Amino acid sequence: MKRGTIITIGRQCGSGGHEIGLKLAEKLGVPYYDKELLRLAAEKSGLAPENFELYDEVPTSSLLYSLSLGNYGFAAHSLDMPIHQKIFLAQFETIQALADKGESCVILGRCADYALAKREQVVKVFVRADPKARVQRLVAQYSDLNEKKAADQMVKTDKRRANYHNFYAETRWGSSDSYDLVVDSLKLGIDNTVDLIAAYAAMRFPE
């Protein structure tokens, strides 16, 4: 895979997206950004780190005027801008800054596919799976979840992620038209999914 290639991963709850992203980064020998992205964004913006945890991938109901104008400078943002908008912009700018370094990495969620939409060397992946298989995986992972609780959590998490992504991005969360590669991780298996994404990225952007 060519240096500077960034792989973004969107995922359904219970599909193993976090594990896939982590293993993919390890396989490729590149940084992996999930919760670490929140820390970097907090440092860059000067906002309290706990705000990033609270508003992480949380949808909003008001328009982000500065984004619509293409004005991404955090310092220029109005002081009275709602906190969830400041959080999104800080993450947006952090993702852009990571890309500016010219090094490869894997980024999980947080509209990274949209933040990097104008970049050429990006592979946009969406990880999905059958709902029943995802429920079974969640139950196996978390001892405090039965099938009903797991199903409820799955539906709520997917709805939250979809609303967040669809509000900020011009593409639709989970739609095959929005990604370069959509894969059923639980039919293929976690490790095989990792291998597939790595192979695709290497073919798309060869060294």
LINNORCOR-V47150 format. One record per backbone hydrogen bond with DSSP energy under -0.5 kcal/mol. CO is the residue of the C=O (numbers start at 1). NH is the residue of the N-H. If there is no record, write none. Layout:
# LINNORCOR-V47150
co:CO nh:NH
co:CO nh:NH
This chain:
# LINNORCOR-V47150
co:2 nh:5
co:5 nh:105
co:6 nh:8
co:6 nh:123
co:7 nh:107
co:8 nh:10
co:8 nh:125
co:9 nh:109
co:10 nh:127
co:12 nh:15
co:16 nh:20
co:17 nh:21
co:18 nh:22
co:19 nh:23
co:20 nh:24
co:21 nh:25
co:22 nh:26
co:23 nh:27
co:24 nh:28
co:25 nh:29
co:25 nh:30
co:31 nh:106
co:32 nh:34
co:33 nh:108
co:34 nh:37
co:34 nh:38
co:35 nh:38
co:35 nh:39
co:36 nh:40
co:37 nh:41
co:38 nh:42
co:39 nh:43
co:40 nh:44
co:41 nh:45
co:42 nh:46
co:48 nh:51
co:48 nh:52
co:49 nh:52
co:49 nh:53
co:50 nh:54
co:51 nh:55
co:53 nh:56
co:55 nh:58
co:57 nh:59
co:63 nh:65
co:64 nh:67
co:64 nh:68
co:65 nh:69
co:66 nh:71
co:67 nh:70
co:70 nh:72
co:72 nh:74
co:73 nh:76
co:74 nh:77
co:78 nh:81
co:82 nh:85
co:82 nh:86
co:83 nh:87
co:84 nh:88
co:85 nh:89
co:86 nh:90
co:87 nh:91
co:88 nh:92
co:89 nh:93
co:90 nh:94
co:91 nh:95
co:92 nh:96
co:93 nh:97
co:94 nh:98
co:95 nh:99
co:96 nh:100
co:97 nh:101
co:98 nh:101
co:98 nh:103
co:99 nh:102
co:104 nh:31
co:105 nh:7
co:106 nh:33
co:107 nh:9
co:107 nh:109
co:109 nh:112
co:111 nh:115
co:112 nh:116
co:114 nh:117
co:116 nh:119
co:120 nh:122
co:121 nh:6
co:122 nh:124
co:123 nh:8
co:123 nh:125
co:124 nh:180
co:124 nh:181
co:125 nh:10
co:126 nh:128
co:126 nh:183
co:127 nh:12
co:128 nh:185
co:128 nh:186
co:130 nh:134
co:131 nh:135
co:132 nh:136
co:133 nh:137
co:134 nh:138
co:135 nh:139
co:136 nh:140
co:137 nh:141
co:138 nh:142
co:141 nh:143
co:142 nh:145
co:146 nh:150
co:147 nh:151
co:148 nh:152
co:149 nh:153
co:150 nh:154
co:151 nh:155
co:152 nh:156
co:153 nh:157
co:154 nh:158
co:155 nh:159
co:156 nh:160
co:157 nh:161
co:158 nh:162
co:159 nh:163
co:160 nh:164
co:161 nh:165
co:162 nh:166
co:163 nh:167
co:164 nh:168
co:165 nh:169
co:172 nh:175
co:175 nh:178
co:176 nh:179
co:181 nh:126
co:183 nh:128
co:183 nh:185
co:184 nh:188
co:185 nh:189
co:189 nh:193
co:190 nh:194
co:191 nh:195
co:192 nh:196
co:193 nh:197
co:194 nh:198
co:195 nh:199
co:196 nh:200
co:197 nh:201
co:198 nh:202
co:199 nh:203
co:200 nh:204
co:201 nh:205
co:205 nh:2
